């Protein structure tokens, strides 16, 4: 379960980096950071759902 938390935190860090890049005007990097954040958060969510499916 720890890897789910780590992936979630990494996803949030990437999204914060995207916001900061967008504010500074570096839009191509902001788009890349949004993509990376989304991938990390999606991975964390799917892993979390898979682990909780067996518990029911």
N, C-alpha and C positions, 0 to 999 in steps of 0.2 A: 504494500500500500504506500510505502514511502516514495517509490518512484512516481506515483500519481501526483503526490504533493510537489515533488521536485519539478515535474513537467508543468504543473499548473503555475508554480512560482516563476519558472522560466518564461512561460507564455505571458504572464503579466509584466515581467521585466521588458520583454520585447515590445509589448504594447505601450508601455511608458516611454520607451525609446522612440517609438513611432510618433507619439504625441510631441515629444521634445523636438524631433526632427521636423515635424510638420510646422511647429511654431517657429523654428529657426528658418524655415523656407526651403529645406532640403527635401523636396517632395519625392524624388525617386527612391531615396533611402527610406523615407517614411513608408512608402508602399511596400518595400521589401520587408521592413520590420513588422508591418501589419500582417503580411503573409507568413512570416516566421512565427509570430505570436499566435496566429490562427492555427497553424500546424501543430504547435506545441499544445495548445488548449484542446484541440480536437483529439489529439493522441491521448491526452490525460483523460478526457471525457469517455472515449471509447474503452479505454482500459478499465476505468472505474465502473462503467456499466457492465463490462464482461465479468469483473470480479464480484459484483453485487448480484448478478443473475443467479449464480450458483447458491447463494445464501437463502434464497426464497424457497 
